[in-house]
Amino acid sequence: MNAQLSPLEARFEPMCESDLDAVLVVERQVYPHPWQRRHFADCLAGGYQAQRLMAGDTLLGYFVAMPGFEEVHLLNLAVAPEHQRQGWAQVMLDALVLWARGQGLQWVWLEARVSNTRAVQVYQAHGFRCVGTRKQYYPASLGQREDALVMSLKLDAAA
């Protein structure tokens, strides 16, 4: 079922340990080198900003972000395959930016695989700019490594 859902049907819920089975299903569907349960558990234990985007009992997507001094680092963002290309990544980015502004943070940072052109386009459409490259940052197939684009978004306090 690939029915379009209205943004009015969607809601954010804090991610917790009991959500990780469902989160890991999506994680494994979306990423060639998915996070393991311990990665999510460590982020939850560390008090990171971890949110699920839900519609009823359906997990649309999630994000995990690590707050720091005057900035937040987006570590993971995923949309379930059957709900991709419907604007949910933008909804989650909006929520992260709104939260970050509410915390008085000035920047959002992230890395994206250079091969993940779709994600890079989503981030650029949201106002993120490429500011550098991290060489061999991500694991790739056959023991290889892939570069990451470093992207940032300056948060306008007046916005």
C-alpha positions in Angstrom: 0.0 0.0 0.0 1.5 3.3 -1.1 -1.3 5.6 -0.2 -0.4 9.2 0.3 -0.9 10.4 3.9 -1.8 13.9 4.9 0.7 15.8 7.1 -2.2 16.2 9.5 -2.2 12.4 10.0 1.5 12.4 11.0 2.9 13.0 14.4 6.3 12.9 16.1 7.1 10.6 19.0 10.3 10.3 20.9 12.2 7.1 20.0 12.7 4.7 22.8 14.3 1.3 23.3 11.0 -0.6 22.6 10.8 1.1 19.1 14.1 -0.3 17.9 12.8 -3.5 16.3 10.6 -1.4 13.9 13.3 1.2 13.4 15.9 -1.5 12.5 13.5 -2.9 9.9 13.4 0.4 8.1 17.1 1.0 8.7 18.0 -2.3 7.0 15.7 -1.6 4.1 17.1 1.9 3.4 20.8 1.7 4.0 23.4 -0.6 2.5 25.4 -0.3 5.7 22.8 0.1 8.4 23.3 1.1 12.0 23.1 -1.7 14.5 20.8 -1.8 17.5 23.7 -0.7 19.7 24.1 2.6 17.7 20.5 3.6 18.3 20.7 2.4 22.0 23.8 4.4 22.6 22.2 7.5 21.1 19.1 7.0 23.3 21.2 6.5 26.4 23.1 9.7 25.5 20.0 11.7 25.4 20.2 12.6 21.7 17.3 14.0 19.9 15.7 10.9 18.4 12.2 11.1 16.9 9.9 8.8 15.0 7.5 10.1 12.5 4.3 8.1 12.8 0.9 7.9 11.1 -1.3 5.7 13.2 0.8 2.6 13.9 2.8 3.1 10.7 6.5 4.2 11.0 7.0 6.7 8.2 10.6 7.6 9.2 12.9 8.7 12.0 15.9 10.9 12.8 18.7 11.0 15.4 20.6 14.1 16.1 23.4 14.9 18.6 23.3 18.3 20.2 26.5 20.1 20.8 27.8 23.6 21.6 25.7 26.0 19.4 25.0 23.2 16.9 23.3 19.9 16.3 24.7 17.1 14.2 22.2 15.0 12.2 23.5 11.5 12.5 20.7 9.5 10.9 17.5 10.3 8.9 15.5 7.6 7.1 12.1 7.4 5.4 10.5 4.0 5.0 10.8 2.9 1.4 7.0 2.8 0.8 6.7 6.4 2.0 9.6 7.9 0.1 9.2 10.8 -2.3 6.2 12.1 -0.4 8.0 15.0 1.4 8.4 13.2 4.8 12.2 13.9 4.9 11.4 17.6 4.6 8.9 17.3 7.4 11.6 15.7 9.6 14.1 18.3 8.7 11.6 21.0 9.5 11.0 19.4 12.9 14.8 19.2 13.6 15.3 22.8 12.6 12.4 24.0 14.8 13.7 22.0 17.7 17.3 23.3 17.2 16.1 26.9 17.1 14.1 26.3 20.3 17.4 25.2 21.9 19.1 28.4 20.8 21.4 26.4 18.4 23.0 28.2 15.4 23.9 25.4 13.1 22.8 22.0 11.8 25.5 19.7 10.4 25.4 16.4 8.6 27.3 14.1 6.4 25.9 12.4 3.3 27.4 9.8 1.0 28.7 11.3 -2.2 26.7 8.6 -4.1 23.4 9.5 -2.3 22.5 12.2 -4.7 18.8 12.0 -3.7 19.6 12.8 -0.1 22.0 15.6 -1.1 19.2 17.1 -3.2 16.8 16.9 -0.3 19.3 18.6 2.0 20.1 21.3 -0.6 16.4 22.0 -1.1 16.2 22.6 2.6 19.0 25.1 2.5 22.0 23.0 3.4 25.3 23.9 1.7 28.2 21.6 1.0 31.2 22.8 2.9 33.7 20.0 2.6 34.4 16.4 2.1 35.4 13.7 4.6 37.6 11.2 2.7 36.7 7.5 3.1 34.2 8.3 5.8 31.6 5.6 5.1 32.0 1.9 4.7 31.2 0.6 1.2 31.0 -2.8 -0.5 33.9 -5.2 -0.7 35.8 -3.5 2.2 36.0 -0.2 0.3 35.3 3.2 1.8 33.2 6.1 0.4 33.6 9.9 0.8 31.1 12.0 2.6 29.9 15.4 1.8 29.9 17.7 4.9 26.8 19.9 4.8 25.7 22.7 7.1 22.7 24.9 7.6 23.0 28.2 9.4 19.9 28.8 11.5 18.6 32.4 11.3 17.6 33.4 14.8 14.9 35.7 13.3 13.3 32.9 11.3 
